[in-house]
Amino acid sequence: MRYAVLTGDLVDSTDMPPARLDAAMSELRSAAEAMSGWSGEVIFARRGGDGWQVALPRPVLWLRAALYLRARLRRGNGGITRIAIATGPGIIPGNADLNAAHGEAFTASGRLLDTLSPPLLMSHAGGGAAAAAAVLADQISRGWTQAQARTLCLLLPPGAPTHSEAAETLGITRQAVDQSARAAALPALEVAMAHVEAEG
C-alpha cells in the first residue's frame, strides 16, 4: 500500500518542560486523529521523547497534512517541529505499530529527517517540485502567529467551513478571519495544495 509518511521531532525540545513536551505530543496525536476524518485511518506514533511519525493512506494529502500539523502545534504554543515527508509503498504490521513499519516511504522519510537542520526544517524526499513546495511551506508556516494558526486549523482540512462559519466558531468577525487567512498566506497555500493533490 502507498502512504505519505511524515517523520519529525520538536525543535529545541531540551528547553521544554516535560509537561509542555507531552502536551505537544498529545496535540500531534489529536491532529492525526482529526486527519483520519479526511484521509482514512491515519496512524500516529511517538518515537522517543520528542520524535513522532504519521502515516497517511492518501499520499497526495502530504502538504495539507504537514501544514495542519504545524498549525495544530502553533495554535497551542507547542513549538515548531521538523517534518520529513516521503510518499511511496510501505508495510504497516497488523497491530498498527509504526515503529515496526518498513518500506520505501518509511526509509526515505527517516533518512531525510537526519539531514534536516536550520534553516531548513521541512522537505520532501522526492526532490523536485515536491521538495520546493515543502521548503516554501516550511518558511511560511514558521511565521504563523497563534491567532493565525487557530484560523488555519479550521480552514486547512478538506471541506473546510466558510470564513463566516469559521468566524462564528472562533467568536471573531469574518473580516478578522479574512485578514488572518491572508496574513498566513492561505490563498497561495490553497493553490499549492490543489496542484499537489491534483497529481494523485
BELCOR-V581156 format. One record per residue. N is the residue number from 0. SS is DSSP state (h for helix, s for strand, l for the rest). Layout:
N_SS ; N_SS
This chain:
0_l ; 1_s ; 2_s ; 3_s ; 4_s ; 5_s ; 6_s ; 7_s ; 8_s ; 9_s ; 10_l ; 11_l ; 12_h ; 13_h ; 14_h ; 15_l ; 16_l ; 17_h ; 18_h ; 19_h ; 20_h ; 21_h ; 22_h ; 23_h ; 24_h ; 25_h ; 26_h ; 27_h ; 28_h ; 29_h ; 30_h ; 31_h ; 32_h ; 33_h ; 34_h ; 35_h ; 36_h ; 37_h ; 38_h ; 39_l ; 40_l ; 41_l ; 42_s ; 43_s ; 44_s ; 45_s ; 46_s ; 47_l ; 48_l ; 49_l ; 50_s ; 51_s ; 52_s ; 53_s ; 54_s ; 55_s ; 56_l ; 57_l ; 58_h ; 59_h ; 60_h ; 61_h ; 62_h ; 63_h ; 64_h ; 65_h ; 66_h ; 67_h ; 68_h ; 69_h ; 70_h ; 71_h ; 72_h ; 73_h ; 74_h ; 75_l ; 76_l ; 77_l ; 78_l ; 79_l ; 80_s ; 81_s ; 82_s ; 83_s ; 84_s ; 85_s ; 86_s ; 87_s ; 88_s ; 89_l ; 90_s ; 91_l ; 92_l ; 93_l ; 94_l ; 95_l ; 96_l ; 97_h ; 98_h ; 99_h ; 100_l ; 101_s ; 102_l ; 103_h ; 104_h ; 105_h ; 106_h ; 107_h ; 108_h ; 109_h ; 110_h ; 111_h ; 112_h ; 113_h ; 114_h ; 115_l ; 116_l ; 117_l ; 118_l ; 119_l ; 120_l ; 121_s ; 122_s ; 123_s ; 124_l ; 125_l ; 126_l ; 127_h ; 128_h ; 129_h ; 130_h ; 131_h ; 132_h ; 133_h ; 134_h ; 135_h ; 136_h ; 137_h ; 138_h ; 139_h ; 140_h ; 141_l ; 142_l ; 143_l ; 144_l ; 145_h ; 146_h ; 147_h ; 148_h ; 149_h ; 150_h ; 151_h ; 152_h ; 153_h ; 154_h ; 155_l ; 156_l ; 157_l ; 158_l ; 159_l ; 160_l ; 161_l ; 162_h ; 163_h ; 164_h ; 165_h ; 166_h ; 167_h ; 168_h ; 169_h ; 170_l ; 171_l ; 172_l ; 173_h ; 174_h ; 175_h ; 176_h ; 177_h ; 178_h ; 179_h ; 180_h ; 181_h ; 182_h ; 183_l ; 184_l ; 185_h ; 186_h ; 187_h ; 188_h ; 189_h ; 190_h ; 191_h ; 192_h ; 193_h ; 194_h ; 195_h ; 196_h ; 197_h ; 198_l ; 199_l
